[in-house]
Amino acid sequence: MDYQAIADSYEQIAAVVSVDMNPGDTYGTIRIVAGNDLYKEAVSERGKEFVPGMLYTDAMDRDLNFESLCLRCIVEKKPIHSYVNAPVFDAWLSLFYLPLRSDTEGISYCLFSYDMDFSVDPAKLADTSAESAEQVLKTCILLRESGDFNESMDSITEDIREICDADYSCILLTDFAKRECSVLSEAIRGGSGMLPMETYLDNEFFGIVETWMDTMAGSNCVAVSNVTDWQALREVNPTWADSLDAAGAKSVILYPLKSNEDVIGFFWALNFDTERTLAIKEILEATTFILSAEIANRQMYDKMEQMSRTDLLTGVYNRNAMNNRIDSYTTCSDEPFGVIFADLNCLKYTNDTSGHARGDELLKSAAEILKDIFDGYEVYRAGGDEFMVFAPGINEYEFYTRMNSLKVLADSVVDFTHVCFAVGGCYCEEGADVRDALHEADKKMYKDKERFYEKHPEILRRV
């Protein structure tokens, strides 16, 4: 058969792929036996030289997804179409696989063709099966139906688990700068024996997460659904394959969640219905696209909200957050609590004599001291050189023990170039008015400041 003529008959980029078939519908070597001029040009643009019959990995990086789709097209003898995000091209690809007749024993052929969009085409992304469209629409409704973001994500994760007929599904958030990951939501089939993700989230796990994008090798996902796929995964990522074995995984599909060029997480499912791999990939391609945007928007909202209530210099809560906290108590507290005002002595003199940079260092040190002594409770920068600590639920002994530690520290410092506090506190049982307690603590703090300057008149003269 003239495979070159077949490739040349296509107007878009096209190549004919040969696959050495092994018993049991597994495969060996994959080659590019022919390519039209557009395909040859695309290979050349990637710094490769096209040679008929070349190993496909000489024309492109190894791509487990490409191998899987070629094999499925050949074995099922059905055309395959997929619209995917291809990071290696920084584009979206419409992929087409068409089975071809073979004139060689033990070798099968398919035509591989694609066209490229450098931004997502909503019409192509929406051009899915009725099942996929229904799931994507349901995802959109769930995202808008509930005011609780985490509740919505839990529902979506469970819905996708069910439609994939998987034992397990998960949205895992990642922070590559901090080398951290966390579970946003997960769903486990009852009786499957699968364990929650927290079982595996130790200090070593992020090392596996870091390998996932390399395992995709520029593709848009990893799908492992048969013996051949497992063999390929063990070749390129044996550590992850061993981890999946230990977790009881018989199949896995994984998609990255991306915001612009940053990977913000992954969606993955274990032990899914491998007979529906293509349909599941179509569903996840569109669904993870939507989830990525929603999660990125939520993270931006959380970041802005955090900034609105955080003092940028010291990292503790700011005055706005303090006022909102106090306003949340419309009448009296329903639990015991303690409040402390701590004012940094001699800050003005430090700013005047040593510069504001040194004064800023004192403020940051003061915040760290308060966070350390009152670990687990709320520390606010009320403004300027003044801090407030709010300790809901604390018992009286613990409150005064911690406050005395702060006072001992303040009394031990007479050098105005180091952190020295004036401290005032008030402890109240359940039913007390928070505003009255704040007023009492503030009054005691000013009395403590007066005592400090009476004790150290030489410092007072410098202020």
C-alpha positions as CSV (number, residue, x, y, z in Angstrom):
1,M,0.0,0.0,0.0
2,D,1.2,3.5,-0.8
3,Y,1.2,5.1,2.6
4,Q,3.0,8.2,1.4
5,A,0.2,8.8,-1.1
6,I,-2.3,8.5,1.8
7,A,-0.4,11.1,3.9
8,D,0.0,13.4,0.9
9,S,-3.8,13.3,0.3
10,Y,-4.5,15.3,3.5
11,E,-4.6,19.1,3.5
12,Q,-3.7,19.3,7.2
13,I,-0.7,17.9,9.0
14,A,-0.7,14.1,8.5
15,A,1.5,11.1,9.0
16,V,1.1,7.3,8.8
17,V,2.1,5.4,11.9
18,S,3.2,1.8,12.0
19,V,2.9,-0.3,15.1
20,D,4.6,-3.7,15.7
21,M,1.9,-5.8,17.2
22,N,2.5,-8.5,19.8
23,P,0.2,-11.2,21.1
24,G,-2.6,-10.1,23.2
25,D,-3.0,-6.7,21.5
26,T,0.1,-5.4,23.0
27,Y,2.7,-3.5,20.9
28,G,6.3,-3.0,20.3
29,T,8.1,-0.5,18.1
30,I,6.1,2.5,16.8
31,R,7.4,4.3,13.6
32,I,6.5,7.1,11.3
33,V,6.5,5.5,7.9
34,A,5.3,8.5,5.9
35,G,4.4,12.1,6.3
36,N,3.1,14.9,4.1
37,D,5.0,18.1,3.6
38,L,3.3,19.9,6.5
39,Y,4.2,17.1,8.9
40,K,7.8,17.1,7.7
41,E,7.9,20.9,8.2
42,A,6.5,20.5,11.7
43,V,9.2,17.9,12.5
44,S,11.9,20.2,11.2
45,E,10.6,23.1,13.3
46,R,11.2,20.9,16.4
47,G,14.8,20.5,15.3
48,K,14.3,16.9,14.0
49,E,15.0,15.4,10.6
50,F,12.3,13.4,9.0
51,V,13.3,10.0,7.7
52,P,10.6,7.6,6.5
53,G,10.4,4.6,8.9
54,M,12.0,6.6,11.7
55,L,11.1,5.8,15.3
56,Y,8.3,8.1,16.4
57,T,10.4,9.1,19.4
58,D,13.0,10.5,16.9
59,A,10.2,12.9,15.6
60,M,8.8,13.8,19.0
61,D,9.2,13.2,22.7
62,R,7.8,9.9,24.0
63,D,4.1,10.4,24.6
64,L,2.2,7.6,26.4
65,N,-1.1,9.2,25.4
66,F,-0.1,9.1,21.7
67,E,0.9,5.4,22.0
68,S,-2.3,4.5,23.7
69,L,-4.5,6.3,21.1
70,C,-2.6,4.7,18.2
71,L,-3.0,1.2,19.8
72,R,-6.7,1.8,20.6
73,C,-7.4,3.0,17.1
74,I,-5.7,-0.1,15.6
75,V,-7.2,-2.7,18.0
76,E,-10.8,-1.3,17.9
77,K,-10.5,-0.5,14.2
78,K,-12.4,2.8,14.8
79,P,-11.5,6.4,14.0
80,I,-10.7,8.5,17.0
81,H,-11.0,12.3,17.5
82,S,-9.9,14.3,20.4
83,Y,-9.5,18.0,21.2
84,V,-6.7,18.4,23.7
85,N,-4.4,21.0,25.3
86,A,-0.9,20.2,24.1
87,P,1.7,22.0,26.4
88,V,4.6,21.0,24.1
89,F,3.1,23.2,21.4
90,D,1.5,25.7,23.7
91,A,-1.6,25.1,21.7
92,W,-4.9,23.1,21.5
93,L,-4.9,20.3,19.0
94,S,-7.7,18.6,17.1
95,L,-6.3,15.0,16.9
96,F,-7.5,12.5,14.4
97,Y,-6.6,8.8,14.3
98,L,-7.8,6.6,11.4
99,P,-7.1,2.8,11.1
100,L,-5.6,1.7,7.9
101,R,-5.3,-1.6,6.2
102,S,-2.0,-3.4,6.6
103,D,-0.1,-5.3,3.9
104,T,2.6,-6.6,6.3
105,E,2.1,-9.5,8.8
106,G,2.5,-8.4,12.4
107,I,2.4,-4.7,11.7
108,S,-0.6,-2.4,11.9
109,Y,-1.1,1.1,10.6
110,C,-3.1,4.2,11.4
111,L,-3.2,7.7,10.0
112,F,-2.3,10.4,12.5
113,S,-3.5,14.0,11.7
114,Y,-4.0,17.2,13.6
115,D,-4.6,20.9,13.3
116,M,-3.7,23.5,15.8
117,D,-5.3,26.4,17.7
118,F,-3.1,28.7,19.7
119,S,-6.0,29.6,22.0
120,V,-8.9,27.3,23.0
121,D,-11.8,27.2,20.5
122,P,-14.9,27.0,22.6
123,A,-16.9,25.5,19.7
124,K,-14.5,22.6,19.4
125,L,-14.2,22.1,23.1
126,A,-18.0,22.0,23.3
127,D,-18.3,19.6,20.4
128,T,-18.5,16.5,22.5
129,S,-20.8,13.5,23.0
130,A,-24.1,13.9,24.8
131,E,-22.6,12.1,27.8
132,S,-19.7,14.5,28.0
133,A,-21.8,17.6,27.5
134,E,-24.2,16.5,30.2
135,Q,-21.4,16.0,32.7
136,V,-19.8,19.4,31.9
137,L,-23.1,21.1,32.2
138,K,-23.7,19.4,35.5
139,T,-20.2,20.6,36.7
140,C,-21.1,24.2,35.8
141,I,-24.4,24.0,37.6
142,L,-22.8,22.5,40.8
143,L,-20.2,25.3,40.8
144,R,-22.9,27.9,40.8
145,E,-25.6,26.1,42.8
146,S,-23.8,26.0,46.2
147,G,-22.4,29.0,48.1
148,D,-19.9,26.6,49.6
149,F,-16.9,26.1,47.3
150,N,-15.5,23.0,49.1
151,E,-19.0,21.4,49.1
152,S,-19.3,22.0,45.3
153,M,-15.9,20.4,44.7
154,D,-16.8,17.4,46.8
155,S,-20.0,16.9,44.7
156,I,-18.1,17.3,41.4
157,T,-15.4,14.9,42.5
158,E,-18.0,12.3,43.5
159,D,-20.0,12.8,40.2
160,I,-16.8,12.3,38.1
161,R,-15.9,9.2,40.1
162,E,-19.3,7.8,39.4
163,I,-19.3,8.6,35.7
164,C,-15.8,7.1,35.4
165,D,-17.0,4.1,37.4
166,A,-13.8,4.6,39.4
167,D,-12.8,3.3,42.8
168,Y,-11.2,6.7,43.7
169,S,-11.0,10.3,42.4
170,C,-9.2,13.3,43.8
171,I,-8.5,17.0,43.2
172,L,-5.0,17.5,44.5
173,L,-3.7,21.1,44.8
174,T,0.0,21.8,44.4
175,D,2.4,24.6,45.3
176,F,5.6,23.9,43.4
177,A,7.5,26.9,44.9
178,K,6.9,25.5,48.4
179,R,7.0,21.9,47.2
180,E,3.7,21.2,48.9
181,C,0.4,19.6,48.0
182,S,-3.0,19.2,49.6
183,V,-6.3,17.5,48.9
184,L,-9.1,19.8,47.9
185,S,-11.6,17.0,47.5
186,E,-11.7,13.2,47.0
187,A,-14.3,10.5,46.6
188,I,-13.9,6.8,47.4
189,R,-16.2,4.0,46.3
190,G,-17.5,2.2,49.4
191,G,-16.0,-1.3,49.8
192,S,-13.2,-0.6,47.3
193,G,-10.5,-0.8,49.9
194,M,-8.9,2.4,48.6
195,L,-7.4,4.6,51.3
196,P,-7.7,8.4,51.6
197,M,-5.0,10.5,50.1
198,E,-3.8,11.7,53.5
199,T,-2.4,8.2,54.0
200,Y,0.3,9.0,51.3
201,L,0.9,12.7,51.9
202,D,4.3,12.4,53.6
203,N,7.5,14.3,53.0
204,E,8.4,12.0,50.1
205,F,5.2,12.3,48.2
206,F,5.8,15.6,46.5
207,G,8.9,14.0,44.9
208,I,6.4,11.8,43.0
209,V,4.1,14.7,42.1
210,E,7.1,16.5,40.6
211,T,7.5,13.7,38.1
212,W,4.0,13.8,36.7
213,M,4.4,16.6,34.1
214,D,7.6,14.9,32.8
215,T,5.7,11.7,32.6
216,M,3.2,13.4,30.3
217,A,6.1,14.5,28.2
218,G,4.2,17.4,26.6
219,S,1.0,15.5,26.3
220,N,-2.2,16.6,28.1
221,C,-2.7,13.6,30.5
222,V,-1.6,10.2,31.6
223,A,-3.9,7.3,31.0
224,V,-2.9,3.8,32.0
225,S,-5.6,1.3,31.2
226,N,-3.9,-2.0,30.1
227,V,-0.8,-4.1,30.4
228,T,1.0,-2.3,27.7
229,D,0.3,1.1,29.3
230,W,1.6,-0.2,32.6
231,Q,4.8,-1.4,30.9
232,A,5.3,2.0,29.4
233,L,4.7,3.7,32.7
234,R,7.2,1.5,34.5
235,E,9.8,2.4,31.9
236,V,9.4,6.2,32.2
237,N,8.4,6.5,35.9
238,P,9.0,3.3,37.9
239,T,8.8,5.1,41.3
240,W,5.2,6.3,40.6
241,A,4.3,2.9,39.1
242,D,5.4,1.2,42.3
243,S,3.5,3.7,44.4
244,L,0.3,3.0,42.4
245,D,0.8,-0.7,42.8
246,A,1.1,-0.2,46.6
247,A,-2.2,1.8,46.6
248,G,-4.0,-1.0,44.7
249,A,-4.3,0.8,41.4
250,K,-5.2,-1.3,38.4
251,S,-5.7,1.7,36.1
252,V,-5.1,5.5,36.5
253,I,-6.0,8.6,34.6
254,L,-4.4,12.0,35.5
255,Y,-4.9,15.5,34.2
256,P,-3.1,18.6,35.2
257,L,-5.0,21.7,36.4
258,K,-3.4,24.8,35.0
259,S,-3.7,28.5,35.4
260,N,-1.9,30.3,32.6
261,E,1.4,28.4,32.5
262,D,1.3,27.3,36.1
263,V,0.3,23.9,37.3
264,I,-2.0,24.5,40.3
265,G,-3.1,20.9,40.8
266,F,-4.1,17.6,39.3
267,F,-7.3,15.6,38.9
268,W,-6.9,11.8,39.0
269,A,-9.0,8.7,39.1
270,L,-8.0,5.1,39.9
271,N,-9.5,1.9,38.8
272,F,-11.9,3.4,36.2
273,D,-13.9,1.7,33.5
274,T,-11.1,1.0,31.0
275,E,-13.6,0.0,28.3
276,R,-14.7,3.7,28.2
277,T,-11.2,5.3,28.3
278,L,-11.8,7.6,25.3
279,A,-15.2,8.8,26.6
280,I,-13.7,9.4,30.0
281,K,-10.8,11.4,28.5
282,E,-13.3,13.5,26.6
283,I,-15.2,14.3,29.7
284,L,-12.1,15.1,31.8
285,E,-10.6,17.3,29.1
286,A,-13.5,19.7,29.2
287,T,-14.2,19.3,32.9
288,T,-10.7,19.9,34.1
289,F,-10.5,23.0,31.9
290,I,-13.5,24.4,33.7
291,L,-12.2,23.3,37.1
292,S,-8.8,24.8,36.5
293,A,-10.4,28.2,35.9
294,E,-12.7,28.0,38.9
295,I,-9.9,26.9,41.3
296,A,-7.6,29.6,40.0
297,N,-10.3,32.2,40.6
298,R,-10.9,30.9,44.1
299,Q,-7.2,31.0,44.9
300,M,-7.0,34.6,43.7
301,Y,-10.0,35.5,45.8
302,D,-8.6,33.8,48.9
303,K,-5.2,35.6,48.3
304,M,-6.9,39.0,48.0
305,E,-9.0,38.3,51.1
306,Q,-5.9,37.3,53.0
307,M,-4.1,40.4,52.0
308,S,-7.1,42.5,53.1
309,R,-6.8,41.2,56.6
310,T,-3.0,40.8,57.0
311,D,-0.5,43.3,58.0
312,L,2.0,43.2,55.2
313,L,5.0,44.2,57.4
314,T,4.6,41.7,60.2
315,G,2.4,39.0,58.8
316,V,-0.1,39.1,61.7
317,Y,-3.7,40.2,61.3
318,N,-4.3,43.9,60.6
319,R,-6.6,46.5,62.2
320,N,-9.3,45.8,59.6
321,A,-9.3,42.1,60.7
322,M,-9.3,43.2,64.3
323,N,-12.3,45.4,63.9
324,N,-14.2,42.7,62.0
325,R,-13.4,40.2,64.8
326,I,-14.6,42.6,67.5
327,D,-17.8,43.4,65.5
328,S,-18.6,39.7,65.2
329,Y,-19.4,39.9,69.0
330,T,-22.7,41.7,68.9
331,T,-23.3,41.2,72.6
332,C,-21.3,39.0,75.0
333,S,-18.9,36.1,74.4
334,D,-20.3,32.6,74.7
335,E,-17.0,31.3,75.9
336,P,-14.2,32.4,78.3
337,F,-11.5,34.6,76.6
338,G,-8.5,36.8,77.3
339,V,-7.3,39.9,75.5
340,I,-3.9,41.6,75.7
341,F,-2.7,45.0,74.4
342,A,1.1,45.1,73.9
343,D,2.7,48.4,72.9
344,L,6.3,48.5,71.6
345,N,8.3,50.9,73.8
346,C,10.7,53.4,72.3
347,L,9.8,52.8,68.6
348,K,9.8,56.5,67.8
349,Y,13.3,57.0,69.1
350,T,14.5,54.0,67.2
351,N,13.0,55.4,64.0
352,D,14.5,58.8,64.6
353,T,18.0,57.6,65.5
354,S,18.5,54.4,63.6
355,G,16.1,54.8,60.7
356,H,12.7,53.3,59.9
357,A,14.3,50.1,58.5
358,R,15.5,49.3,62.0
359,G,12.1,50.2,63.4
360,D,10.5,47.9,61.0
361,E,12.8,45.1,62.2
362,L,11.6,45.7,65.8
363,L,8.0,45.5,64.7
364,K,8.6,42.2,62.9
365,S,10.5,40.8,65.9
366,A,7.7,42.0,68.2
367,A,5.1,40.1,66.1
368,E,7.2,36.9,66.1
369,I,7.5,37.1,69.9
370,L,3.8,37.5,70.3
371,K,3.0,34.6,67.9
372,D,5.5,32.4,69.7
373,I,4.2,33.1,73.2
374,F,0.5,33.0,72.2
375,D,0.9,30.2,69.7
376,G,-2.6,29.0,68.6
377,Y,-4.3,32.3,69.3
378,E,-4.9,35.5,67.3
379,V,-2.3,38.3,67.1
380,Y,-3.3,41.6,65.5
381,R,-1.3,44.8,64.7
382,A,-3.8,47.4,65.9
383,G,-1.7,50.1,64.4
384,G,1.7,51.8,64.7
385,D,3.5,50.3,67.6
386,E,0.5,48.6,69.2
387,F,-0.5,44.9,69.0
388,M,-3.6,43.1,70.3
389,V,-3.9,39.4,71.2
390,F,-7.3,37.7,71.4
391,A,-7.4,34.3,73.0
392,P,-10.9,32.7,72.8
393,G,-11.5,29.6,74.8
394,I,-8.3,29.9,76.9
395,N,-8.4,29.0,80.6
396,E,-7.4,31.6,83.2
397,Y,-4.2,29.8,84.3
398,E,-2.9,29.5,80.8
399,F,-3.8,33.0,79.9
400,Y,-1.9,34.6,82.9
401,T,1.0,32.2,82.4
402,R,1.5,33.3,78.9
403,M,1.0,37.0,79.7
404,N,3.5,36.8,82.6
405,S,6.1,35.3,80.1
406,L,5.6,38.4,78.0
407,K,6.0,40.7,81.0
408,V,9.1,39.0,82.1
409,L,10.6,39.5,78.7
410,A,9.6,43.2,78.8
411,D,11.1,43.7,82.2
412,S,14.3,42.1,81.2
413,V,15.0,44.6,78.4
414,V,16.1,48.1,79.1
415,D,17.9,48.7,75.8
416,F,15.5,50.7,73.6
417,T,17.2,49.2,70.5
418,H,15.5,45.8,71.3
419,V,11.9,44.7,71.6
420,C,10.4,45.9,74.9
421,F,6.6,45.8,75.5
422,A,4.2,47.7,77.7
423,V,1.6,45.0,78.5
424,G,-2.0,45.1,79.7
425,G,-4.4,42.1,79.8
426,C,-7.9,41.2,80.9
427,Y,-9.3,37.7,81.4
428,C,-13.1,37.1,81.3
429,E,-15.4,34.2,81.9
430,E,-18.3,33.3,79.6
431,G,-20.9,36.0,79.2
432,A,-18.5,39.0,79.4
433,D,-18.6,41.9,77.0
434,V,-15.5,41.8,74.7
435,R,-15.5,45.6,74.3
436,D,-15.3,46.1,78.0
437,A,-12.4,43.7,78.2
438,L,-10.6,45.5,75.4
439,H,-11.0,48.8,77.2
440,E,-9.7,47.3,80.5
441,A,-6.7,45.7,78.8
442,D,-5.9,49.0,77.0
443,K,-6.1,51.0,80.2
444,K,-3.7,48.5,82.0
445,M,-1.3,48.7,79.1
446,Y,-1.0,52.5,79.4
447,K,-0.4,52.2,83.1
448,D,2.4,49.7,82.4
449,K,3.9,52.1,79.9
450,E,3.9,54.8,82.5
451,R,5.7,52.5,85.0
452,F,8.3,51.7,82.4
453,Y,9.3,55.3,81.8
454,E,9.2,56.0,85.5
455,K,11.6,53.2,86.0
456,H,13.8,54.3,83.0
457,P,13.8,58.1,82.9
458,E,16.9,58.1,80.9
459,I,15.0,56.5,78.0
460,L,12.1,58.8,78.4
461,R,14.4,61.8,77.8
462,R,15.5,60.2,74.5
463,V,12.0,59.7,73.2
